[in-house]
Amino acid sequence: MLPIVLDPTAIRIGVAGRGDGLKRRLGLLEEAGAEKVAVFDQSIPAGQLAQLSVLFVAGLDSDQSRELAAAAQAARVLVNVEDQPDLCDFHVPASLRRGDLLFTVSTGGHSPGLSRLLREELERSKSLIEAQAGETVSYIAYPIGGHSPRVTAAARRCYDAGFAVEDGLVELVRLNDEDYRFRIPRVNVHDADPRELFFRINGFHKAARRLMRPGSRAATRPAS
């Protein structure tokens, strides 16, 4: 492995994807200070692809991801495909930011003993919690929301679902999707207004925001 820290303002970055995967990658880049990111769906014109330095792919199926990775590598663009290390030119390490300090840890995808340790730790902690609570524990909330393909793979052996910290409402129709079921978003409970929290929990938040958007009928209706 060759550890490198890239200045996002000095390179051209692209992200191809959809859904939660796309949101995660955009959030990662925003946190890193990337201000100009080219966003694509599932296809990238050859001319635009050749202008990129780095491409992130997330939220696409295996065939689409593989096709994009091959095109990027043919264009000499470094590519990272979420959850598919065999298609990656580089890996995104686990990181911790404290002001201007950035701490990262990576095994480069080559640490078979780590999976065993993760599984044993999850099994042991699950047993301890069940013994204390006297109840069966079926779900895990990842510490501070952090998870990786290796962590979710270990969690699948012990739990029925896992909660990350991406803010959003649970999409019930997607709970049959195992990938989504181990990255379920949580409702942000830090809202200052308890009424807003009530609407978020009950699934009305997005609808209410649409209704109260300036110019909407509800927002312009005179008080009775």
Backbone as JSON, one array per atom type, in Angstrom:
{
  "sequence": "MLPIVLDPTAIRIGVAGRGDGLKRRLGLLEEAGAEKVAVFDQSIPAGQLAQLSVLFVAGLDSDQSRELAAAAQAARVLVNVEDQPDLCDFHVPASLRRGDLLFTVSTGGHSPGLSRLLREELERSKSLIEAQAGETVSYIAYPIGGHSPRVTAAARRCYDAGFAVEDGLVELVRLNDEDYRFRIPRVNVHDADPRELFFRINGFHKAARRLMRPGSRAATRPAS",
  "N": [[0.84, -1.2, 0.0], [0.4, 2.27, -0.68], [0.37, 5.06, 1.13], [-1.46, 7.99, 0.65], [-2.45, 11.37, 0.8], [-4.85, 13.27, -0.64], [-5.31, 16.49, -2.08], [-8.36, 17.85, -2.41], [-8.98, 20.13, -3.83], [-7.16, 20.29, -5.8], [-7.48, 18.39, -7.7], [-9.56, 16.71, -10.15], [-12.67, 15.54, -9.44], [-15.03, 12.92, -9.68], [-18.3, 11.5, -9.17], [-20.22, 8.66, -9.5], [-23.39, 7.31, -9.29], [-26.26, 6.25, -7.29], [-28.95, 6.88, -4.96], [-28.54, 5.94, -1.48], [-25.84, 5.24, -1.46], [-24.66, 7.1, -3.19], [-25.18, 9.43, -1.73], [-23.62, 8.97, 0.55], [-21.0, 9.03, -0.48], [-20.87, 11.63, -1.51], [-21.17, 13.03, 0.86], [-18.81, 12.28, 2.18], [-16.9, 13.5, 0.51], [-17.63, 16.17, 0.75], [-17.05, 16.6, 3.44], [-14.33, 16.38, 3.28], [-13.67, 18.69, 2.03], [-14.07, 19.05, -0.66], [-15.16, 21.04, -3.2], [-16.04, 21.24, -5.83], [-17.55, 18.87, -7.53], [-18.13, 16.48, -9.96], [-21.15, 15.0, -10.78], [-22.67, 12.0, -11.67], [-25.08, 9.71, -13.17], [-25.47, 6.63, -14.07], [-23.89, 6.39, -16.24], [-21.13, 7.77, -18.02], [-20.1, 10.2, -20.24], [-17.45, 9.66, -22.57], [-15.65, 11.76, -23.04], [-15.98, 13.45, -20.82], [-15.3, 11.7, -18.77], [-12.57, 11.29, -19.22], [-11.53, 13.67, -18.35], [-11.42, 13.55, -15.64], [-9.69, 13.05, -12.49], [-10.06, 11.33, -10.39], [-12.48, 8.84, -9.7], [-15.42, 8.02, -7.99], [-17.59, 5.33, -7.35], [-20.8, 4.34, -6.47], [-23.69, 2.74, -5.1], [-24.67, 1.48, -7.36], [-25.52, -1.4, -9.41], [-23.73, -4.57, -9.68], [-22.93, -5.13, -12.35], [-23.14, -2.62, -13.64], [-21.34, -1.17, -12.08], [-18.95, -2.54, -12.58], [-18.63, -2.08, -15.31], [-18.3, 0.73, -15.38], [-15.97, 0.96, -13.84], [-14.09, -0.37, -15.45], [-14.1, 1.31, -17.69], [-13.13, 3.68, -16.55], [-10.55, 2.9, -15.72], [-9.45, 2.32, -18.19], [-9.31, 4.86, -19.18], [-7.34, 5.88, -17.65], [-8.06, 6.83, -15.12], [-8.21, 7.02, -11.69], [-10.1, 4.78, -9.73], [-12.69, 4.11, -7.37], [-14.8, 1.72, -6.12], [-17.58, 1.34, -4.21], [-17.77, -1.1, -1.69], [-16.79, -3.1, -3.34], [-13.97, -4.27, -3.52], [-12.35, -5.58, -5.39], [-12.65, -4.17, -7.7], [-11.41, -1.81, -7.32], [-8.97, 0.81, -7.56], [-7.9, 2.1, -5.48], [-8.32, 2.38, -1.9], [-10.67, 3.67, 0.51], [-9.81, 4.71, 3.58], [-10.79, 4.03, 7.02], [-11.55, 6.89, 8.96], [-10.79, 9.66, 11.15], [-11.56, 12.86, 12.1], [-10.24, 15.73, 13.6], [-10.49, 18.86, 13.87], [-7.93, 20.31, 12.05], [-6.57, 17.99, 11.98], [-6.15, 14.73, 10.67], [-6.85, 11.42, 11.08], [-6.18, 8.19, 9.97], [-6.97, 4.74, 9.29], [-6.11, 1.71, 7.79], [-6.39, -1.52, 6.33], [-6.0, -2.19, 3.82], [-7.72, -3.97, 2.72], [-6.77, -6.49, 3.18], [-6.76, -8.35, 5.54], [-7.39, -11.01, 6.97], [-7.68, -11.96, 9.59], [-8.95, -9.91, 10.92], [-11.68, -9.96, 10.34], [-12.52, -12.22, 11.73], [-11.98, -11.4, 14.38], [-13.73, -9.21, 14.6], [-16.21, -10.5, 14.33], [-16.17, -12.19, 16.56], [-16.08, -10.29, 18.61], [-18.55, -8.99, 18.24], [-20.33, -11.12, 18.68], [-19.72, -11.74, 21.34], [-20.34, -9.33, 22.71], [-23.06, -9.14, 22.11], [-24.07, -11.38, 23.44], [-23.52, -10.66, 26.1], [-25.15, -8.36, 26.4], [-27.69, -9.47, 26.03], [-27.76, -11.2, 28.2], [-27.77, -9.39, 30.32], [-30.07, -7.85, 29.8], [-32.06, -9.73, 29.55], [-33.43, -10.27, 27.27], [-33.87, -11.02, 23.75], [-31.56, -9.78, 21.45], [-31.78, -8.19, 18.44], [-30.94, -6.24, 16.72], [-28.35, -3.96, 15.67], [-26.74, -0.92, 16.52], [-24.41, 0.86, 14.95], [-21.38, 1.89, 16.49], [-21.04, 5.34, 16.88], [-22.02, 5.42, 14.35], [-20.25, 4.43, 12.5], [-19.3, 2.25, 9.87], [-18.29, -0.44, 7.73], [-17.7, -2.45, 4.77], [-16.59, -4.8, 5.84], [-17.34, -4.69, 8.53], [-20.17, -4.66, 8.35], [-20.53, -7.15, 7.18], [-19.73, -8.83, 9.25], [-21.65, -8.11, 11.13], [-23.97, -9.13, 9.98], [-23.86, -11.79, 10.6], [-24.66, -11.95, 13.18], [-26.85, -10.31, 13.73], [-30.15, -9.04, 12.81], [-30.49, -6.64, 11.52], [-28.98, -3.37, 10.94], [-28.17, -0.13, 12.24], [-27.16, 2.95, 10.95], [-25.85, 6.35, 10.97], [-26.8, 8.11, 9.14], [-29.02, 10.67, 8.4], [-32.49, 10.37, 8.19], [-35.72, 9.07, 7.11], [-36.99, 5.8, 7.67], [-37.24, 3.61, 4.97], [-39.67, 1.57, 4.45], [-40.31, -0.22, 2.4], [-37.88, -1.01, 1.48], [-36.7, -2.72, 3.23], [-36.43, -5.39, 2.71], [-34.18, -5.52, 1.22], [-31.06, -6.56, 1.78], [-28.64, -5.14, 1.92], [-29.5, -2.48, 2.36], [-30.85, -2.93, 4.76], [-28.86, -3.21, 6.63], [-27.88, -0.71, 6.83], [-29.59, 1.15, 7.89], [-31.13, 4.31, 8.14], [-31.18, 6.83, 10.77], [-33.42, 8.73, 12.83], [-32.84, 12.1, 13.39], [-32.39, 13.25, 16.59], [-31.81, 15.65, 17.65], [-33.15, 17.98, 17.16], [-34.23, 21.27, 17.86], [-36.87, 22.03, 18.13], [-39.49, 20.3, 19.44], [-41.82, 19.69, 18.09], [-41.1, 19.47, 15.42], [-39.5, 17.2, 15.55], [-41.48, 15.32, 16.19], [-42.98, 15.29, 13.79], [-41.02, 14.29, 12.06], [-40.53, 11.72, 13.04], [-42.99, 10.54, 12.58], [-43.17, 10.43, 9.88], [-43.97, 12.62, 8.36], [-42.36, 14.69, 7.72], [-41.03, 15.37, 5.25], [-43.23, 15.78, 3.6], [-44.48, 17.91, 4.9], [-42.56, 19.9, 4.64], [-42.64, 20.3, 1.91], [-45.22, 21.32, 1.63], [-45.04, 23.71, 3.04], [-43.26, 25.16, 1.62], [-42.09, 28.24, 0.24], [-44.45, 29.94, -1.77], [-46.09, 27.8, -2.19], [-49.47, 26.46, -2.06], [-50.38, 25.98, 0.54], [-48.65, 27.54, 2.05], [-49.29, 30.1, 1.3], [-51.89, 30.47, 1.94], [-54.42, 32.44, 3.39], [-54.8, 33.32, 6.87], [-57.47, 31.98, 8.85]],
  "CA": [[0.0, 0.0, 0.0], [1.06, 3.56, -0.71], [-0.53, 6.04, 1.75], [-1.45, 9.3, 0.02], [-3.54, 12.27, 1.14], [-5.07, 14.11, -1.82], [-5.94, 17.8, -1.92], [-9.52, 17.8, -3.31], [-9.05, 21.34, -4.65], [-6.13, 20.23, -6.84], [-7.79, 17.31, -8.63], [-10.94, 16.69, -10.67], [-13.32, 14.38, -8.82], [-16.36, 12.57, -10.15], [-19.02, 10.47, -8.43], [-21.3, 8.06, -10.26], [-24.17, 6.44, -8.43], [-27.64, 6.6, -6.95], [-29.45, 6.54, -3.63], [-27.75, 6.14, -0.27], [-24.42, 5.15, -1.78], [-24.26, 8.4, -3.73], [-25.2, 10.4, -0.63], [-22.46, 8.72, 1.41], [-19.77, 9.49, -1.13], [-20.91, 13.09, -1.55], [-20.91, 13.49, 2.22], [-17.38, 12.09, 2.43], [-16.16, 14.51, -0.23], [-17.92, 17.48, 1.35], [-16.3, 16.66, 4.68], [-12.92, 16.53, 2.93], [-13.44, 20.01, 1.47], [-14.23, 19.08, -2.12], [-16.22, 22.0, -3.53], [-16.52, 21.01, -7.19], [-17.6, 17.43, -7.8], [-19.0, 16.12, -11.08], [-22.04, 13.92, -10.36], [-23.26, 11.28, -12.8], [-26.01, 8.65, -12.8], [-24.82, 5.34, -14.26], [-23.04, 6.43, -17.43], [-20.34, 8.99, -18.12], [-19.54, 10.39, -21.58], [-16.0, 9.4, -22.58], [-14.91, 13.01, -22.94], [-16.02, 13.93, -19.44], [-14.56, 10.75, -17.94], [-11.14, 11.51, -19.43], [-11.12, 14.89, -17.66], [-11.38, 13.31, -14.2], [-8.5, 12.46, -11.87], [-10.54, 10.27, -9.49], [-13.91, 8.54, -9.82], [-16.05, 7.17, -6.99], [-18.8, 4.67, -7.82], [-21.55, 3.82, -5.31], [-25.13, 2.63, -5.26], [-25.03, 0.85, -8.63], [-25.41, -2.85, -9.33], [-22.39, -5.08, -9.98], [-22.61, -4.99, -13.77], [-22.92, -1.2, -13.92], [-20.1, -0.78, -11.41], [-17.82, -3.14, -13.29], [-18.49, -1.39, -16.6], [-17.73, 2.04, -15.12], [-14.59, 0.79, -13.37], [-13.26, -0.7, -16.6], [-13.97, 2.52, -18.51], [-12.25, 4.62, -15.85], [-9.18, 2.41, -15.78], [-8.99, 2.48, -19.57], [-9.04, 6.29, -19.36], [-6.29, 6.22, -16.67], [-8.68, 7.54, -14.01], [-8.27, 6.18, -10.48], [-11.49, 4.5, -9.43], [-13.05, 3.41, -6.14], [-16.17, 1.22, -6.17], [-17.98, 1.02, -2.84], [-18.07, -2.49, -1.33], [-16.27, -4.05, -4.33], [-12.53, -3.99, -3.54], [-11.69, -6.12, -6.57], [-12.77, -3.2, -8.8], [-10.83, -0.54, -6.86], [-7.55, 1.16, -7.68], [-7.5, 2.58, -4.17], [-9.32, 2.18, -0.86], [-10.93, 4.8, 1.4], [-9.61, 4.16, 4.93], [-11.55, 4.59, 8.14], [-10.89, 8.14, 9.31], [-11.27, 10.46, 12.27], [-11.11, 14.24, 11.95], [-10.26, 16.61, 14.76], [-9.98, 20.12, 13.33], [-7.08, 20.1, 10.89], [-5.91, 16.69, 12.07], [-6.86, 13.62, 10.04], [-6.29, 10.13, 11.44], [-6.77, 7.14, 9.14], [-6.52, 3.37, 9.52], [-6.5, 0.86, 6.67], [-5.71, -2.8, 6.15], [-5.9, -2.42, 2.38], [-8.58, -5.08, 2.32], [-6.05, -7.76, 3.31], [-6.55, -8.71, 6.95], [-8.4, -12.03, 7.25], [-7.89, -12.11, 11.02], [-9.81, -8.86, 11.43], [-13.08, -10.4, 10.24], [-12.77, -13.13, 12.85], [-12.02, -10.61, 15.61], [-14.97, -8.44, 14.6], [-17.33, -11.41, 14.57], [-16.1, -12.63, 17.96], [-16.45, -9.16, 19.47], [-19.99, -8.79, 18.12], [-21.01, -12.24, 19.33], [-19.52, -11.62, 22.79], [-21.11, -8.18, 23.23], [-24.47, -9.48, 21.97], [-24.39, -12.31, 24.53], [-23.5, -9.9, 27.35], [-26.33, -7.51, 26.45], [-28.87, -10.33, 26.21], [-27.74, -11.71, 29.57], [-28.14, -8.29, 31.21], [-31.43, -7.38, 29.53], [-33.02, -10.82, 29.59], [-34.18, -10.21, 26.01], [-33.11, -11.29, 22.54], [-31.13, -8.57, 20.74], [-31.82, -8.5, 17.01], [-30.45, -5.13, 15.9], [-27.15, -3.28, 16.14], [-26.51, 0.47, 16.13], [-22.96, 0.96, 14.86], [-20.83, 2.97, 17.32], [-20.94, 6.63, 16.16], [-22.49, 5.25, 12.98], [-19.21, 3.95, 11.59], [-19.39, 0.88, 9.38], [-17.55, -0.73, 6.51], [-18.15, -3.75, 4.28], [-16.15, -5.86, 6.75], [-18.15, -4.59, 9.73], [-21.54, -5.11, 8.05], [-20.5, -8.6, 6.95], [-19.7, -9.46, 10.57], [-22.94, -7.85, 11.78], [-24.98, -10.01, 9.39], [-23.77, -13.1, 11.23], [-25.19, -11.89, 14.55], [-28.05, -9.48, 13.88], [-31.11, -9.01, 11.7], [-30.41, -5.35, 10.85], [-28.04, -2.45, 11.57], [-28.5, 1.29, 12.11], [-26.06, 3.9, 10.77], [-26.26, 7.66, 11.49], [-27.34, 8.97, 8.1], [-30.31, 11.2, 8.84], [-33.57, 10.12, 7.24], [-36.8, 8.19, 7.52], [-36.83, 4.43, 7.21], [-38.06, 3.24, 3.81], [-40.11, 0.22, 4.79], [-40.32, -1.1, 1.22], [-36.52, -1.43, 1.17], [-36.15, -3.55, 4.29], [-36.09, -6.71, 2.18], [-32.85, -5.38, 0.63], [-30.14, -6.8, 2.9], [-27.66, -4.05, 1.99], [-30.17, -1.36, 3.02], [-31.25, -3.32, 6.11], [-27.73, -3.04, 7.53], [-27.48, 0.7, 6.8], [-30.83, 1.87, 8.11], [-30.88, 5.65, 8.7], [-31.8, 7.14, 12.06], [-34.04, 10.05, 12.95], [-32.04, 13.03, 14.18], [-33.14, 13.62, 17.79], [-31.22, 16.88, 18.2], [-33.92, 19.14, 16.75], [-34.59, 22.14, 18.97], [-38.32, 22.11, 18.21], [-40.03, 18.94, 19.58], [-42.87, 19.44, 17.09], [-40.45, 18.99, 14.2], [-39.12, 15.81, 15.8], [-42.69, 14.51, 16.1], [-43.31, 15.11, 12.38], [-40.01, 13.45, 11.44], [-40.75, 10.34, 13.46], [-44.24, 10.04, 12.02], [-43.09, 10.33, 8.42], [-44.61, 13.74, 7.69], [-41.42, 15.81, 7.61], [-40.82, 15.79, 3.86], [-44.48, 16.31, 3.07], [-44.71, 19.22, 5.52], [-41.64, 20.87, 4.05], [-43.15, 20.64, 0.57], [-46.41, 22.15, 1.79], [-44.7, 25.02, 3.58], [-42.28, 25.83, 0.76], [-42.61, 29.52, -0.25], [-45.15, 29.88, -3.05], [-47.05, 26.71, -2.23], [-50.82, 26.88, -1.69], [-50.52, 25.98, 1.99], [-47.87, 28.62, 2.64], [-49.87, 31.4, 0.95], [-53.3, 30.51, 2.33], [-54.62, 33.42, 4.46], [-55.27, 32.77, 8.15], [-58.91, 32.08, 9.01]],
  "C": [[0.87, 1.24, 0.0], [0.12, 4.6, -0.11], [-0.36, 7.41, 1.12], [-2.65, 10.09, 0.51], [-3.68, 13.26, -0.01], [-5.73, 15.43, -1.43], [-7.12, 17.86, -2.89], [-9.65, 19.05, -4.19], [-8.07, 21.29, -5.82], [-6.39, 19.15, -7.88], [-9.25, 17.43, -9.08], [-11.6, 15.39, -10.22], [-14.7, 14.17, -9.41], [-16.97, 11.5, -9.27], [-20.15, 9.96, -9.32], [-22.08, 7.14, -9.33], [-25.58, 6.92, -8.21], [-27.89, 6.32, -5.48], [-28.49, 6.83, -2.49], [-26.25, 6.1, -0.54], [-23.89, 6.47, -2.31], [-24.19, 9.44, -2.63], [-23.99, 10.22, 0.27], [-21.19, 9.26, 0.8], [-19.74, 11.01, -1.22], [-20.65, 13.67, -0.17], [-19.44, 13.38, 2.59], [-16.57, 13.19, 1.76], [-16.4, 15.91, 0.32], [-17.12, 17.66, 2.64], [-14.81, 16.9, 4.42], [-12.62, 17.88, 2.3], [-13.53, 20.1, -0.03], [-15.41, 19.97, -2.49], [-16.82, 21.77, -4.91], [-16.41, 19.52, -7.51], [-18.57, 17.19, -8.94], [-19.83, 14.9, -10.69], [-22.71, 13.32, -11.59], [-24.21, 10.2, -12.27], [-25.3, 7.31, -12.96], [-23.97, 5.29, -15.52], [-22.35, 7.78, -17.49], [-19.81, 9.11, -19.54], [-18.02, 10.29, -21.55], [-15.19, 10.68, -22.42], [-14.87, 13.55, -21.53], [-15.25, 13.01, -18.5], [-13.06, 11.01, -18.03], [-10.63, 12.75, -18.71], [-10.97, 14.7, -16.16], [-10.01, 12.8, -13.76], [-8.89, 11.23, -11.05], [-12.03, 10.09, -9.71], [-14.34, 7.63, -8.68], [-17.35, 6.61, -7.57], [-19.51, 4.06, -6.62], [-23.03, 3.75, -5.62], [-25.6, 2.03, -6.57], [-24.9, -0.67, -8.5], [-24.03, -3.3, -9.84], [-22.0, -4.88, -11.43], [-22.32, -3.53, -14.13], [-21.61, -0.73, -13.31], [-18.88, -1.29, -12.16], [-17.57, -2.42, -14.61], [-17.85, -0.01, -16.41], [-16.28, 1.95, -14.68], [-13.66, 0.49, -14.54], [-13.04, 0.52, -17.49], [-13.03, 3.53, -17.87], [-10.8, 4.18, -15.93], [-8.6, 2.52, -17.18], [-8.63, 3.93, -19.86], [-7.97, 6.8, -18.39], [-6.82, 7.12, -15.56], [-8.73, 6.59, -12.82], [-9.72, 6.01, -10.06], [-11.63, 3.76, -8.1], [-14.52, 3.02, -6.25], [-16.55, 0.74, -4.78], [-18.34, -0.45, -2.71], [-17.6, -3.51, -2.36], [-14.76, -3.82, -4.49], [-11.81, -4.53, -4.77], [-11.75, -5.18, -7.76], [-12.04, -1.89, -8.49], [-9.35, -0.4, -7.2], [-7.01, 1.65, -6.35], [-8.64, 2.35, -3.19], [-9.48, 3.47, -0.05], [-10.83, 4.28, 2.83], [-10.62, 4.73, 5.91], [-10.81, 5.83, 8.62], [-11.55, 8.81, 10.5], [-10.69, 11.85, 12.11], [-11.27, 14.99, 13.26], [-9.64, 17.94, 14.32], [-9.19, 19.86, 12.07], [-6.37, 18.76, 10.91], [-6.79, 15.62, 11.43], [-6.13, 12.33, 10.39], [-6.97, 9.07, 10.57], [-6.16, 5.79, 9.5], [-7.0, 2.52, 8.35], [-5.72, -0.44, 6.7], [-5.56, -3.12, 4.67], [-6.76, -3.58, 1.9], [-7.93, -6.44, 2.5], [-5.74, -8.04, 4.78], [-7.59, -9.74, 7.34], [-8.67, -12.21, 8.74], [-8.85, -11.08, 11.59], [-11.27, -9.26, 11.39], [-13.44, -11.32, 11.4], [-12.88, -12.37, 14.16], [-13.3, -9.79, 15.72], [-16.15, -9.33, 14.95], [-17.35, -11.85, 16.03], [-16.51, -11.52, 18.92], [-17.96, -8.92, 19.43], [-20.76, -9.89, 18.84], [-20.91, -12.12, 20.86], [-20.36, -10.48, 23.37], [-22.6, -8.46, 23.16], [-24.9, -10.4, 23.12], [-24.45, -11.59, 25.86], [-24.75, -9.04, 27.5], [-27.58, -8.33, 26.71], [-28.94, -10.88, 27.63], [-28.19, -10.64, 30.56], [-29.61, -7.9, 31.05], [-32.48, -8.48, 29.67], [-33.9, -10.86, 28.35], [-33.26, -10.58, 24.85], [-32.79, -9.98, 21.83], [-31.01, -8.89, 19.26], [-31.18, -7.43, 16.14], [-29.21, -4.51, 16.52], [-27.17, -1.84, 15.66], [-24.99, 0.66, 16.13], [-22.45, 2.11, 15.72], [-20.51, 4.19, 16.47], [-21.26, 6.47, 14.68], [-21.49, 4.66, 12.03], [-19.41, 2.51, 11.17], [-18.62, 0.76, 8.08], [-18.07, -2.06, 5.99], [-17.76, -4.89, 5.23], [-17.0, -5.87, 8.02], [-19.57, -5.09, 9.46], [-21.58, -6.61, 7.79], [-20.48, -9.34, 8.28], [-21.04, -9.29, 11.28], [-24.03, -8.78, 11.25], [-24.98, -11.39, 10.04], [-24.47, -13.13, 12.58], [-26.55, -11.22, 14.66], [-28.94, -9.55, 12.63], [-31.03, -7.71, 10.9], [-29.42, -4.47, 11.6], [-28.39, -1.02, 11.27], [-27.23, 2.12, 11.99], [-26.52, 5.25, 11.35], [-26.7, 8.61, 10.39], [-28.75, 9.39, 8.51], [-31.38, 10.94, 7.79], [-34.62, 9.19, 7.82], [-36.58, 6.8, 6.94], [-37.78, 4.16, 6.05], [-38.45, 1.77, 3.97], [-40.05, -0.73, 3.6], [-38.93, -1.61, 0.89], [-35.93, -2.38, 2.21], [-35.89, -4.99, 3.85], [-34.73, -6.72, 1.5], [-31.83, -5.48, 1.77], [-29.11, -5.68, 3.04], [-28.27, -2.85, 2.72], [-30.47, -1.69, 4.47], [-30.1, -3.2, 7.11], [-27.11, -1.65, 7.42], [-28.71, 1.57, 7.02], [-30.53, 3.25, 8.7], [-31.59, 5.83, 10.04], [-32.46, 8.52, 11.99], [-33.17, 10.91, 13.85], [-32.86, 13.51, 15.37], [-32.59, 14.9, 18.42], [-31.99, 18.12, 17.79], [-34.35, 19.95, 17.97], [-36.1, 22.18, 19.19], [-38.89, 20.7, 18.32], [-41.14, 18.64, 18.58], [-42.26, 18.93, 15.79], [-40.04, 17.54, 14.37], [-40.32, 14.89, 15.68], [-43.04, 14.24, 14.62], [-42.31, 14.17, 11.7], [-40.26, 11.99, 11.77], [-41.98, 9.74, 12.8], [-44.28, 10.09, 10.5], [-43.69, 11.49, 7.67], [-43.63, 14.86, 7.34], [-41.27, 16.3, 6.18], [-42.08, 16.4, 3.27], [-44.74, 17.71, 3.63], [-43.8, 20.27, 4.92], [-42.08, 21.27, 2.65], [-44.34, 21.59, 0.68], [-46.06, 23.57, 2.21], [-43.65, 25.74, 2.76], [-42.88, 27.14, 0.24], [-43.25, 29.38, -1.63], [-46.15, 28.75, -3.15], [-48.41, 27.21, -1.75], [-50.97, 26.97, -0.18], [-49.8, 27.17, 2.63], [-48.51, 29.98, 2.39], [-51.32, 31.54, 1.38], [-53.49, 31.51, 3.48], [-55.17, 32.75, 5.71], [-56.76, 32.97, 8.28], [-59.23, 32.66, 10.36]]
}
